[in-house]
Amino acid sequence: MTPEEARARLAALGFSESDAETLFAHFDEAERRGKAGHGYSRIAWLETQRFDPEARPRRLSAERWDGNGALGYLTLAAIVGDQLASPPGHARVVVASHCFPTGMLGHYVRRLADGGLVAALTATSPARLGHPEGGPSLVGTNPLAIAVPGGIVADVSMGKVTYGDVIRGAASEDDLVPFGGEQAHKAFALALGLQLLVDALAGPEHGAVLVVARPEHDPVPALRARAAGLRLPGDS
């Protein structure tokens, strides 16, 4: 799919020009960063889903949002814009209820870091990962993304593969297990902890939790000096 085709198919879904461009920016960055499961393949997936393209997220307060029927992509984009327009005095926890799908979380925290803020973001999804010892799916792949000014962006899902890999045909649902092999209990424990954190704060529907703060120190130059010649998370 070309960028032109991607834009046209988003417009055909009924999104406003600004919302279509917000979605396109997300999918296009995912494509350029090699995360095809969160890229243009998601447009074909959206074409199979039921949603209201005119729905708008609601800002309940500086710390609480409700997706209100809008796609999670648009809810998180609105939250990021709000944080950049009115940054916290020191730190703020923002909870978004009814926020799904959210896509590549690194996209949002990178924007905040580019705006001079430190950010950590997690979001839940349908239960896709089971216990390492077997049994039913219990938790989502529940990614965690962290970014600091200076270009460091860590964005990791707790699954061996992402559901996006399944959507684009690069993996099967049988591959949706906690990463780590014999150490998979660690990824499962983190996925479970993130699931319960978001559920406790956002409610029983899928949601997201963002921590955003003004930095007090810049650790990146010293890290890059120690890691000279090595690619770090977030580097192009």
N, C-alpha and C positions, 0 to 999 in steps of 0.2 A: 504494500500500500504506500503510495506517495504522500507527502505532506498535503498536497492539494486535495487528493482523494479523502484523506483523513478529515480535513476541515469540512469538505462537502458532506460527508456522511454524518458528522456531528450536527451540522445545520439541518440536515434532513430529519434528525430525531426531534426537532422542535425547540432546541435550545436557542436562547437569545444570542446575538453576536458576541457579547462579552462573555457569557457562560461557555459558549463553544470555544472561544479563544483560551479561556482558563483551562478547560479540559484538554485542548490541543497542546498547550504548553506543557502540561503534565505528561501526556503520552509521548510527546516528541522528545522531551528530555530523557525519558526512560529508554526510548529507542537509541538515542545517541550515547547513552551510558551502558549500552549492552544489556539492559534489563527488559528484554522483549516481552516477558510475561506481564509487564506493567505498561507496555507500549501500545502500538496500534491494534494489537490483537484484542485489547479491551474494548475497542469500538465495536467490533463484531459481536463481542459478548454483550455489550449494552443493547445492541439491536435485538437481543433475545429476551431482555428483561422488561418488567413493567415498572414504570416510574412516571412522575409528573415533571416534565422539563421546565415547567413554570414555577415550581415550588422554590421557596427561598428560606434559608436558615434564619432562625430567630436568635438574636442576642438578648438573653435574659438579664445578664449583668456582665461586668468585666470578667467574671470568673466562670460563667455558665452560658452555654449555648444549647439550642435544640435544632437538630437537622430539619425538623418540620417537613419532612417529605423530600427534601433536596438530597441529591447525591452527596455522599461523604466527601468526595473530591471538592465540591463547591463549598461545603461547610467548613472544611479545614482551610481552604483558600481564603474564605472570608475571615476566619479567626486569625490567620497569619497577617492579613491586611490590617486588622484591628490592632494587633500587637505592635506592628510597625508604626501605625499612626499614633498610638498612645502607649508607649512602652511602660513597663512597670518601674516604680521607683527603685526597687531592688529586685524582687522576684514575685512571680505570680503563677498559680496553678489554674489552668483553664480546663474545664470538663465539658465535653460535648456528648449529649445524648442523641440517640437515633442517628448515628453517624456511620454510614456504610454505603458503598465501598470507599476505601480511603486510598488505595493504591500504594505508590512508592513514597514512604514516609520521609525519606531523605530529601525529596523535592521541597517539602515544607520547611524542615529545619534548616536546610541550606539557605532558603530565602531569609529566614530570621538571622542566621549567622552573617549573611551578607549585609544585613542591616545593623550589625554590631551587637547582636544579642546571642547569648548562650541558650540552647534549646534541647530538650529531651521530649520525645513524643512516642507514645504507644497507642495501638488501636486493636480492637478485637474483631473477630470474624466468626462465621459459622464454625462449629466444632469440626475439626479436620484431623487432629492429632490424638492418637490413643496413648495409653500407658505403654512404656517400653516392654512390659511383661504381657501385653495383649489386652483384648477387651474392646469395648466400644470407643468411638471418638469422644473425647472429653473436653478438649480446648481448641481454640483457634491456633493458627500459625503465629499470631500475635507478635508482629515485628516491633523492634525497638530501634529508634533512630536518635542519634545524638550529634549535635554540631556545635562548633565554636568558631568564632571569627578566625580567619586565617586559612580556611579551606579544608579543615578536617571534618569529614562527615562519615559517621559509622551508621550503617543501616542494615540490620540483620534480622531475618525471620527465624523463628525457632524450628522450622521444618527443614528436612533434608532437601526438599524442593518447595517452591511456592505454588499456590493454587493457580497462579498465572501460568506457570510452566505446564500445568495440566490443561488449562484453557487453550494454550497455543499448540498443544499436541507434543510437547517436548518431554513429558513425563506422564505416568499413569497415577491414578488415585492411590494405588498400592504404594507409591513412593512417598506419600504424605505421612511421614513418620518423623519423630523428633531427630534432629541431627546428632551425630556423635558416636554412632555405632555402639560399642560397649559402654560408652559414657553418655548415652542418650538420656539417662535419668536427669542429667544436669539441664539439658535443653527443655525437657518436659517440666522440670521444677520451675524454671524461669517462665515458660509459657503459662503454667498454672498460676504463678504469682501475679503475672501481668493481667491474666484473665480476671482474677478475683479483685485486683486493684481497680480495674476499669469498671467491672460490674458493680462494685461497692459504691463507686462515686457517680457513675453514669446511669445505672439502672440495668434492668434485665435485657434490654435491647442492645445491639452492638453500639459501641461508643469509642471515644478517644480521650486521652488525658495528655495535656501538654504542660510542661514546666518551662517557663521562659524567664530569663534573668539578665541583668546587666553584669558584664564581667568585671571582676576586681583585679584580674591579673591576666597576662597574655603568655600562656605556656607553650605556644606553637613554635616560635623561633628556636627555642632550646631543643624541642623535640626534633624539628627538622634538621638541626645541626647534628644531633646524635644519629639520625637515620639517613644521613647523606647518601644519595644514590638509590634509596629504596622508595618504592611507591607506597604512599600511605592512604588509608581510607578517605575517599572523597577526591583524590587527585584524578585529573583527566587521563 
